[in-house]
């Protein structure tokens, strides 16, 4: 983390878990722990259906609500999709874009991720853009090339005000849901390389001001060590975000 230049953000990604009836008890438990001034920005990304309930529980609190995907289109004939303006109207402030599960199960490529990003930003959402290599790519030593290419394609054509509302999450696919967390060194190396790519694309000040999160089996027991690294500005947490107490333990690890 480097609080002088950029925000620390701990974001939960519920994925396709929990139900509408779980939102209030979870929210109340999290708010009781977080109080009025938590040590960093907290985001909870729920399934679409739960966004209105989450927005209600967290209204006026330091916890922001996020979605896990968005349509590239503004509106119209897109059966099954949800638009950025609908998300904003329902109370979402953030949206995750290009999660590896979207890439894997829905064939999303970097170009589509880039279009979704621009749509989300145009409608006033803050975006968390996910990048990360697969195990086989790392075995070949291609991880830096893979992530640089994902970033360059997804962020191509962004201007500086748009970058200000963009957060990057490095999520190595082999670390997601496996318990196989990247070592603090591996995570830091990649987050630093991401910042170098940002510097190349947008200049030093913009790169220094952009939050880069780590995601992949982050939990209370390993969060402090990861967050102590200078280029890791927070976490995107799946499994451990489903329990308010565990999730808040990770927020507390950002207190250091
Ligand atoms: P886990 O924390 O369950 O590994 O999930 C990480 C993730 O994919 C968050 O988006």
Boltz pocket constraint, residues with backbone or C-beta under 6 A from the ligand:
constraints:
  - pocket:
      binder: B
      contacts: [[A, 13], [A, 99], [A, 171], [A, 175], [A, 176], [A, 177], [A, 178], [A, 179], [A, 215], [A, 216], [A, 217], [A, 218], [A, 236], [A, 237], [A, 238], [A, 239], [A, 240]]
      max_distance: 6.0
